[in-house]
Amino acid sequence: MTTILLVEDNKNQRLLYEQELRLENYEVIKAIDGKDALKKIQEQSPDMIIMDICMPKMGGLEAMGRVISKHKGIPIIIHTAYSNYKENFMSWAADAYIVKSSDLSELKNKIKELLTKKFLVKNEDMN
């Protein structure tokens, strides 16, 4: 089963996204901030990360930088309420940048697209 690390400090959003992703047959690991996310990645390497930006203790951009430096093959989707961070060059390292919406179809479609790309590349590398 494909595992997604969901990094979201808002409890209600975290529960909603977890429920929606489980309905799509993903295993979901939850983290409440960037620091928690780094710990969870050490415990279980996810296939993908969905990362909020504005969080306590360690924000999403700092956490993403640390993840990329150690785990280059994990696709990262920035999922935030703030469109202005898209101009921040740190966010450019993410595989996708999605502004939060009550309609999760854009997020779900991007997850499928990036996972398909990841597994195609992985299979090509094995041949």
Residue pairs with C-beta under 8 A, 6 or more apart in sequence:
1 25
1 26
1 27
2 25
2 26
2 27
2 47
2 48
2 115
3 26
3 27
3 28
3 29
3 44
3 45
3 46
3 47
3 48
4 21
4 26
4 27
4 28
4 29
4 46
4 47
4 48
4 49
4 50
4 111
5 29
5 30
5 31
5 37
5 40
5 41
5 46
5 48
5 49
5 50
6 14
6 17
6 18
6 21
6 28
6 29
6 30
6 31
6 50
7 31
7 32
7 33
7 34
7 36
7 37
7 49
7 50
7 51
7 52
7 55
7 60
7 63
8 14
8 17
8 30
8 31
8 32
8 50
8 52
8 55
8 79
9 32
9 33
9 52
9 54
9 55
9 56
10 52
13 100
14 30
14 32
17 28
17 50
17 104
17 107
18 28
18 30
20 104
20 108
21 28
21 111
22 28
24 108
24 111
26 111
29 40
29 44
29 46
30 40
31 37
31 39
31 40
32 55
33 55
33 56
33 57
33 58
33 59
33 63
34 51
34 55
34 57
34 58
34 59
34 60
34 62
34 63
34 64
34 66
35 57
35 58
35 63
36 57
37 49
37 51
37 58
37 63
37 67
38 58
38 63
38 66
38 67
40 46
41 49
41 67
41 71
41 74
45 71
45 74
46 74
47 74
47 75
47 115
47 118
48 74
48 75
48 76
48 77
48 111
48 114
48 115
48 118
49 64
49 67
49 74
49 75
49 76
49 77
50 76
50 77
50 79
50 107
50 111
51 60
51 63
51 64
51 76
51 77
51 78
51 79
51 94
52 60
52 78
52 79
52 80
53 59
53 60
53 61
53 78
53 80
53 82
53 85
53 91
54 60
54 80
54 81
54 82
60 78
60 80
61 85
61 88
61 90
61 91
64 76
64 78
64 90
64 93
64 94
65 90
65 93
67 74
67 76
68 76
68 93
73 118
73 122
75 95
75 96
75 114
75 115
75 117
75 118
76 93
76 94
76 95
76 96
77 94
77 95
77 96
77 97
77 98
77 107
77 110
77 111
77 114
78 85
78 91
78 94
78 96
78 97
78 98
79 98
79 100
79 107
80 97
80 98
80 99
80 100
81 99
81 100
82 99
83 99
85 91
85 97
86 97
91 97
95 114
96 110
96 114
98 106
98 107
98 110
101 107
